[in-house]
Amino acid sequence: MTSAPGPVDQPHPAPGAVHTAPADGDTNPGGFNSGGPGPAGFGPAGPGPAGPGPAGFGPAGSGPAGFGPGGSGPEGWPTTPPGGYPAPEPDRLTRFVLRLYERSPRWAVPLAAVGCVAVGMSYALLSNPTYADPDAAPTCLLKLTTGLDCPGCGGTRALWYVLHGDLPAAARHHFLFVFALPFLAYLFVAWAGNQAFGWRLPELRIGSKVIGGFLAAWLAFSVLRNLPWAPFTSLYV
């Protein structure tokens, strides 16, 4: 009596034989060909267009619990439209400002900026901060509570002296403000002239390194003016 050959007794290919893959449509227990059931998500019975597929794969893939079809995200989340998200509609205030800007003449915005500058100059002239008490409103909260000059302390008094033509006194109260004032004035005139009249003044190119150096100098000036030793005490206002 002869028993059926077991796994060990299976015939082996002869030496020199070429192993060929099963043809399409053959049933393979591994399921990696196109016709076999295969592991989850492989082949037609897996994650293809007609198969259940692994988590969230394929248009018909059922993904893990809580995820929508196709693995688009947690269930209930909106899916991204094919053309991207549309731009949000502006609110009423934004539409009003844009409509006002489009219909206003070219000189309206520079004139508004000049009005803001004029208001600041008028306040400096009318308030006369050189004779104001340290606790007079409006005051610097840092200086009122700590006695230290803040980075902007003395700026209003420096502007008052500039408007009266006393540049040494203005520099005594805020040197960096007086130093930066001509550059700020030129930038404003060049911008306003271009906006209102189409002037093409030479551009004043200020790079990031220049701005960083000015801010570093301003920080150093703010620290040095509060040191209680000469000659730094002359910077205190």
Secondary structure, 3 states (H helix, E strand, C coil): CCCCCCCCCCCCCCCCCCCCCCCCCCCCCCCCCCCCCCCCCCCCCCCCCCCCCCCCCCCCCCCCCCECHHHCCECCCCCCCCCCCCCCCCCHHHHHHHHHHHHCCCCHHHHHHHHHHHHHHHHHHHHCHHHCCCCCCCCCHHHHHHCCCCCCCCHHHHHHHHHCCCHHHHHHHCHHHHHHHHHHHHHHHHHHHHHHHCCCCCCCCCCHHHHHHHHHHHHHHHHHCCCCCCCHHHHCC
